[in-house]
Amino acid sequence: MNTSVTLPDPGEYLSFALADEHYALNILKVQEIRGYDGVTRIPDTPDYIRGVVNLRGAIVPVLDLRMKLGLREARYDPFTVMIVLNLDGRSAGIVVDAVSDVVLLGADQIRATPELGAAVDTRFISAIGATDERMVILLDIKSLIDWADIGEAAEDAA
């Protein structure tokens, strides 16, 4: 077990699907949920940065979470959703396959990420949430979003 890591706080988490797995992030980081619309591509950015959107006058970078996590590339369909996050006063959108629901996790339902060996990259996973119905992978959204890469894309779009 990974005992040196601080577990996330109990509370409400927005659950969403990527491929065949369920992930979740703290609901307090969610600004809004929108249907996925086209984005303006920015040349010479990492593949996982889909581009930027104009959200009520603010230029918001959009990341494809499948690509960022190394999953197979997504098909964009009517269920594809963009979750707009507010992280320390900055906004970013993440593209997911579908939003599932809001899950309430108590302290007894949040478990440390198991040690999976050096071949498995777990740096974006903060914990595992276990409910009666399923397990959800709790993402460490702050480590997932690379503001250096995103900042360059947003500046290029401005």
C-alpha positions as CSV (number, residue, x, y, z in Angstrom):
1,M,0.0,0.0,0.0
2,N,1.1,3.6,-0.7
3,T,1.0,4.9,2.9
4,S,3.0,8.1,2.4
5,V,0.2,9.7,0.4
6,T,-2.5,11.8,1.9
7,L,-6.0,10.5,1.0
8,P,-8.5,13.0,-0.5
9,D,-11.2,14.3,1.8
10,P,-14.6,12.5,2.1
11,G,-17.4,14.3,0.2
12,E,-19.1,14.5,-3.1
13,Y,-17.3,13.5,-6.3
14,L,-18.5,13.9,-9.9
15,S,-18.3,10.4,-11.5
16,F,-17.6,10.1,-15.3
17,A,-16.7,7.4,-17.8
18,L,-13.6,7.0,-19.8
19,A,-13.4,3.8,-21.9
20,D,-14.9,1.1,-19.6
21,E,-13.8,2.6,-16.3
22,H,-15.3,5.1,-13.9
23,Y,-13.3,8.0,-12.6
24,A,-14.2,10.8,-10.3
25,L,-13.0,14.2,-9.1
26,N,-14.0,16.5,-6.3
27,I,-17.3,18.2,-7.2
28,L,-16.0,21.5,-5.7
29,K,-13.6,21.7,-8.6
30,V,-16.4,21.6,-11.2
31,Q,-17.5,24.9,-12.6
32,E,-19.9,23.5,-15.2
33,I,-20.7,20.5,-17.4
34,R,-21.3,21.2,-21.1
35,G,-21.9,19.2,-24.3
36,Y,-18.7,18.8,-26.3
37,D,-18.5,21.4,-29.1
38,G,-15.6,22.0,-31.5
39,V,-12.5,23.7,-30.2
40,T,-10.0,25.9,-31.9
41,R,-6.8,23.9,-32.4
42,I,-3.6,25.5,-31.4
43,P,-0.5,24.4,-33.4
44,D,2.5,22.8,-31.8
45,T,0.8,21.8,-28.5
46,P,0.8,18.3,-26.9
47,D,-1.7,15.9,-28.4
48,Y,-3.8,15.8,-25.3
49,I,-4.5,19.5,-25.6
50,R,-7.5,19.6,-27.9
51,G,-7.4,23.4,-28.2
52,V,-9.3,26.3,-26.6
53,V,-12.9,27.5,-26.4
54,N,-14.3,30.9,-25.7
55,L,-16.4,30.5,-22.6
56,R,-18.3,33.8,-22.0
57,G,-15.3,35.8,-23.0
58,A,-12.6,33.7,-21.3
59,I,-10.2,31.6,-23.3
60,V,-10.4,28.1,-21.7
61,P,-7.9,25.3,-22.7
62,V,-9.5,21.9,-23.4
63,L,-7.7,18.6,-22.6
64,D,-8.7,15.2,-23.9
65,L,-8.5,13.1,-20.7
66,R,-8.3,9.8,-22.6
67,M,-5.2,11.0,-24.3
68,K,-3.7,12.5,-21.2
69,L,-4.1,9.2,-19.3
70,G,-2.7,7.1,-22.2
71,L,-6.0,5.4,-23.1
72,R,-7.1,4.7,-26.7
73,E,-8.3,7.8,-28.6
74,A,-11.9,8.7,-28.1
75,R,-14.8,8.7,-30.6
76,Y,-16.7,12.0,-30.1
77,D,-20.4,11.3,-30.1
78,P,-23.6,12.9,-28.6
79,F,-22.6,11.6,-25.1
80,T,-19.2,13.2,-25.1
81,V,-19.0,15.9,-22.4
82,M,-16.7,18.7,-21.4
83,I,-16.3,19.3,-17.7
84,V,-15.1,22.8,-17.0
85,L,-13.0,22.9,-13.9
86,N,-12.0,25.8,-11.7
87,L,-8.6,25.2,-10.2
88,D,-7.2,28.0,-8.1
89,G,-9.0,30.7,-10.1
90,R,-8.0,29.2,-13.5
91,S,-10.4,27.4,-15.8
92,A,-9.7,24.3,-17.9
93,G,-12.0,21.9,-19.7
94,I,-11.6,18.1,-19.8
95,V,-13.3,15.9,-22.4
96,V,-14.8,12.7,-21.0
97,D,-17.0,10.0,-22.6
98,A,-20.0,10.7,-20.4
99,V,-20.9,12.0,-16.9
100,S,-22.3,9.4,-14.7
101,D,-23.5,10.9,-11.4
102,V,-22.5,12.5,-8.1
103,V,-21.1,10.0,-5.6
104,L,-20.9,10.6,-1.9
105,L,-17.8,9.0,-0.5
106,G,-17.2,8.6,3.2
107,A,-13.7,8.3,4.8
108,D,-14.2,4.5,5.0
109,Q,-14.9,4.3,1.2
110,I,-11.7,6.1,0.1
111,R,-8.7,3.7,-0.2
112,A,-5.1,4.3,-1.0
113,T,-3.9,3.6,-4.5
114,P,-2.3,0.1,-4.5
115,E,1.3,-0.3,-5.5
116,L,1.2,-1.5,-9.1
117,G,4.9,-1.4,-9.9
118,A,7.0,0.9,-12.0
119,A,5.4,-0.1,-15.3
120,V,2.1,1.5,-14.3
121,D,1.9,5.3,-14.0
122,T,-0.3,6.2,-11.0
123,R,0.8,9.8,-10.4
124,F,-2.6,11.1,-11.5
125,I,-4.6,8.8,-9.2
126,S,-5.1,10.1,-5.7
127,A,-7.1,7.1,-4.4
128,I,-9.8,4.5,-5.1
129,G,-13.4,5.1,-4.1
130,A,-15.4,2.0,-3.3
131,T,-19.2,2.1,-3.3
132,D,-21.6,-0.7,-3.1
133,E,-22.2,-0.6,-6.8
134,R,-18.6,0.0,-8.2
135,M,-15.2,1.3,-7.7
136,V,-14.2,4.7,-9.0
137,I,-10.7,6.0,-9.6
138,L,-10.3,9.3,-7.9
139,L,-8.1,11.7,-10.0
140,D,-5.6,14.2,-8.6
141,I,-6.7,16.9,-11.0
142,K,-4.0,19.3,-9.9
143,S,-1.2,17.0,-10.9
144,L,-3.1,15.9,-14.1
145,I,-3.2,19.4,-15.5
146,D,0.1,20.8,-16.7
147,W,-0.3,24.6,-16.5
148,A,3.0,25.2,-18.3
149,D,1.7,23.4,-21.4
150,I,-1.8,24.8,-21.1
151,G,-0.5,28.4,-20.4
152,E,1.4,28.3,-23.7
153,A,-1.7,27.2,-25.6
154,A,-3.9,29.8,-24.1
155,E,-1.3,32.5,-24.7
156,D,-1.0,31.5,-28.3
157,A,-4.8,31.7,-28.7
158,A,-5.1,35.2,-27.2
